[in-house]
Amino acid sequence: SFYRTYLGSSKQPVMGLHMRGTDKFVHPKVDPERYVLRAKNFVEKNKGGKLFLATDDTSYFNMMKNTFNSSVISRPTLRTK
């Protein structure tokens, strides 16, 4: 299954992040640094934990991947530039 293949065992902690970017226009966007701070806190407290990232925004995806490397798991999808 996708979960076992990319996220590991059911004992491994996973934090889900839905970073709305280009489709967020009715309400103000959440500052991406807020996600980074919470994700850092999670990773520090949960060694080996994974971050499941859902986003339509390429810049958000790249920022999280560059910051957290292999901790970030995401499904392949069309993202804006």
N, C-alpha and C positions, 0 to 999 in steps of 0.2 A: 504494500500500500504506500501511498505518498508519504503518510506520516512516518512509517517505519523507515522508509528509504532516506528521507531528508531530515527528519527531526529526531530520530533515534528511538530509544525505548520509551515506554509510557512513564518511566520513572524520571526521565530527563525533563526539567522544567522548560516551558515554552511561553514566551510573551508575544501576544499578537498586537501588531501595530497597523492601524489603518490611517495612513497619511494622505489626506485629501489635498490635492494640489490644484490642477488646472480646472477641475470641475467644481471647485468651491467658489461660489460667487454671490450667494444670497447672504451669507454671514461671513465675517472676517475669517481668514485662514488662521489656524493655530501656528504659532511660531515653531518652526522645526526644531529649534534648540530645546524646546520643552520635551519633545520626544527623545532627543539625544540624552538629556539629563536622566530621564526615567529609565531609558534603556541601559545606560551606564550603571545606574544603581542596581538594576535587575541582574546584569551580567556579573557585577562585582559580588553580589550576594548569592548567585547561583552559578558556580563554576561549571562550565560545560553546557550552560543553558543556551537555548536558541531564541532568535528573534524572527518570528514569521511576519514578513512585511508585505502589506497590500498597499500599493500606490499606483496612480496613473501618471505621476510626475517623475521624469527621468532625473531631474536634479536632486529630488528627495531620495530616490533609489541610490544614486551614486554617492551621495553624502553618507547615507547609512552604511552602504557596502564598504566605502573607504574608511569609515570610522570603526566598524565592527567586523570586517572581513568575513571569515567563514561562519560567524555566529548568525549572519543574516541569511534567511531562506525565503525565497519568493518564487511564485509560479511565473513562467514565461508569459508575457502579455504585451500588448501594444501600449507603449508609453509615449507621452508627448515629449518634445524636445525643448 
